[in-house]
Amino acid sequence: MPDSARLSARPVIRQLPPDAVNRIAAGEVVERPAAAVKELVENALDAGARSVSVSIEEGGLKRICVEDDGCGMSAPDMLMALERHATSKLAPGEDGRIDLLNIHTMGFRGEALPSIASVSRMSLTSKAEGEDASEVFVEAGRIEGPKPAAWTGRSETGTRIEVRDLFHATPARLKFMKSERAESMAVTDAVKRLAMANAGVSFSLESNGRTTFRYAAHSPTPEGHLERLGSIMGREFRENALAIEAERDGVTLSGFAGLPTLNRGNAQYQFLFVNGRPVKDRMLTGVIRAAYQDFLARDRHPMAALFVDCDPELVDVNVHPAKTEVRFRDAGNVRGLIIGSLRHTLAAAGHRASTTVAGYALGKMHTEEGAAQKDAPLPQPSVWDRSSLFRDSYGSAPPRPQPQHTDWQPASPVPGMAEDSQRYDAPSARVEAEPGPDSHDFPLGVARAQLHATYVVAQTKDGIVIVDQHAAHERLVYEQMKAQMAADGVKRQALLIPEVVELTEDEASRVLDRAEELAEMGLEIEAFGAGAVCVRATPALFGTMDATSLIKDLADDFAEYEEGLALKERFEDVMGNMACSGGAVRAGRRLNADEMNALLRQMEDTPYSGQCNHGRPTYVELKLADIEKLFGRR
């Protein structure tokens, strides 16, 4: 192409008109009604509001109204607030420069109001202290006012912003909106997240004239904060949440995390707030999973609301137009703080399990409301079926343990555990007739019976405890393995006759590649020809075990791990599987009174013993008052 042709084809650089600039900004900041609501509520909070009311119609597309009792604005300030990049939240320093890394407010870009106004019909009414109320009307960027207005707010000062026909100026964007229900749910989620971080502020939300929620303001204390979180995350979370408080290198972590036995099928009940700002950070899911991986199955997720506070200079909140992401200067410090604090808090909870386990058990004893006739027969004993008991809590029912005859003999960590492998083949119960020690002395009570050679029944001072002996002992064995690992490695016992395990060549290669790491865990293996592995020693804690099944399970596990990932990073998974298939007291094993009480005492002294390595509860506690209700005594 000749030079003259290239010159004539050169594009012309033009300055965009203000209305186009505002619409582009609206596409970044206000991609849906929930984003507009979030921006307006954040402005209210920055204005010092103690009460925020939100009302929407048709998911926010027809109408959004946000009213607060903040400091309000004067008429000139209202006009200035509608200009792009105009804000009261950033002020120049002594050198006249604006420090964008020292942000102390929820918003600071100065784009929200003009961006929303450019794609809607907006009316803004405000009253500042000592001044008359004023109103400004904006349609597609065209401003009318300010003019005097009547102030009908509940306080002397405040602001009321009404947005109608969102995106009417950009109809193409309406094609990307979801259903009214979906948009309404997104608005609800946005307001709830802000309410979680501001317990001292009352919030209300109406949708199409109906109240969605109304949260009263709470005292600025941990108890008040938990009340607000309980209103949003549920009563079960409030009753089973553990308080978190920690600090490291200028970063403070607070909030609440649920017990492992209180979990969900997804991570939607995990929340992170940074300097009061709700953020959706990919790090959160990974960090919480790392902290709980010792206690939950892979498809279960705990509940948590965590608040990170630090000097604004240690975190960049200017990495996303909608301010939903942040970047920490030292992300490793924050990650370590969260994981360490969660694990320390869970350890301090000891053997505690969530109340939802007992609540669900009691609920299964009642017929469904309205589903049974007045003279319906009482529930049959099958209501105690363990798979039914835990089905709702864990998504799918675990298989009911079936007694199997075996010569397996555990080298049990429980003091006094006999080497008795006698089993019951028929439903039976062993009753402890001797009075024994006073049940008031122990949190988990004193063993009184063993049911079906699987469940230990103990009497406490105000109820009964039913323990799954296999799940409980599995956790005890696992914790002992962890302690030995941290000290000088898991102690081994050499096999008199090494066991050869046949695998595929790929499976054998995967296992042998981890031989040195497995040796630290007490499992000594070596190659035995193509596609075979020879087991020469096993963890001493396990006693006699099925080495073949364990090696095959490990081969399957290693196939899922990332290539090159150190086995220690998957320590909990590997050790948990080894404990489950190796040394734990099996369901169907007969225990005497001393063994049952030894199991209870060690559970009380062992962290995390309220749940097994897969997140299932190890015991159910039923209070005497609840039992009396079942029999009509209350």
WOKARA-V164085 format. One record per backbone hydrogen bond with DSSP energy under -1.0 kcal/mol. CO is the residue of the C=O (numbers start at 1). NH is the residue of the N-H. If there is no record, write none. Layout:
BEGIN
{{CO:NH} {CO:NH}}
END
This chain:
BEGIN
{{2:6} {3:7} {4:8} {5:9} {17:21} {18:22} {19:23} {20:24} {21:25} {22:26} {23:27} {24:28} {25:29} {26:30} {32:36} {33:37} {34:38} {35:39} {36:40} {37:41} {38:42} {39:43} {40:44} {41:45} {42:46} {43:47} {44:49} {45:48} {47:71} {50:202} {52:204} {53:67} {54:206} {55:65} {56:208} {57:60} {57:62} {57:63} {58:61} {61:166} {62:165} {63:57} {64:163} {65:55} {66:161} {67:53} {74:78} {75:79} {76:80} {77:81} {80:83} {83:86} {93:96} {97:93} {99:102} {110:85} {111:115} {112:116} {113:117} {114:118} {116:119} {117:141} {119:167} {120:140} {121:164} {122:138} {123:162} {124:136} {125:160} {126:134} {127:158} {128:131} {133:149} {134:126} {135:147} {136:124} {137:144} {138:122} {139:142} {142:139} {144:137} {147:135} {158:127} {159:68} {160:125} {161:66} {162:123} {163:64} {164:121} {165:168} {170:173} {173:176} {174:177} {179:183} {180:184} {181:185} {182:186} {183:187} {184:188} {185:189} {186:190} {187:191} {188:192} {189:193} {190:194} {191:195} {192:196} {193:197} {198:201} {199:218} {202:52} {203:215} {204:54} {205:212} {205:213} {206:56} {207:210} {210:207} {213:205} {215:203} {219:221} {221:225} {222:226} {223:227} {224:228} {225:229} {226:230} {227:231} {228:232} {229:233} {230:234} {234:238} {235:239} {236:240} {240:259} {242:257} {246:253} {248:251} {251:248} {252:309} {253:246} {254:307} {255:244} {256:305} {257:242} {259:262} {264:301} {267:270} {269:304} {271:306} {272:279} {273:308} {274:277} {277:274} {281:284} {282:286} {283:287} {284:288} {285:289} {286:290} {287:291} {288:292} {289:293} {292:295} {292:296} {297:300} {301:264} {303:258} {304:271} {305:256} {306:273} {307:254} {308:275} {309:252} {311:314} {312:315} {314:329} {316:327} {320:323} {324:280} {327:316} {330:334} {331:335} {332:336} {333:337} {334:338} {335:339} {336:340} {337:341} {338:342} {339:343} {340:344} {341:345} {342:346} {343:347} {344:348} {345:349} {347:350} {349:352} {354:357} {355:359} {356:360} {357:361} {358:362} {359:363} {360:364} {362:365} {363:366} {368:371} {373:376} {380:383} {381:384} {382:385} {385:389} {386:390} {390:394} {394:396} {409:544} {410:412} {414:417} {422:590} {428:452} {430:450} {438:441} {439:442} {442:445} {446:459} {448:432} {449:457} {450:430} {451:454} {451:455} {453:588} {454:469} {455:451} {456:467} {457:448} {457:449} {458:465} {459:446} {462:624} {463:460} {464:622} {465:458} {466:620} {467:456} {468:472} {469:473} {470:474} {471:475} {472:476} {473:477} {474:478} {475:479} {476:480} {477:481} {478:482} {479:483} {480:484} {481:485} {482:486} {483:487} {484:488} {484:489} {491:540} {493:538} {499:535} {501:533} {504:508} {505:509} {506:510} {507:511} {508:512} {509:513} {511:514} {512:515} {514:518} {515:519} {516:520} {518:523} {519:522} {520:490} {524:536} {524:537} {526:534} {529:532} {531:503} {532:528} {533:501} {534:526} {535:499} {536:495} {537:524} {538:493} {539:542} {545:547} {546:550} {547:551} {548:552} {549:553} {550:554} {551:555} {552:556} {553:557} {554:558} {555:559} {557:560} {562:565} {566:569} {567:570} {568:571} {570:574} {571:575} {572:576} {573:577} {574:578} {575:579} {576:580} {577:581} {578:582} {579:584} {586:589} {592:596} {593:597} {594:598} {595:599} {596:600} {597:601} {598:602} {599:603} {600:604} {601:605} {606:609} {608:611} {610:618} {612:615} {614:297} {616:612} {618:468} {620:466} {622:464} {623:627} {624:628} {625:629} {626:630} {627:631} {628:633} {629:632}}
END
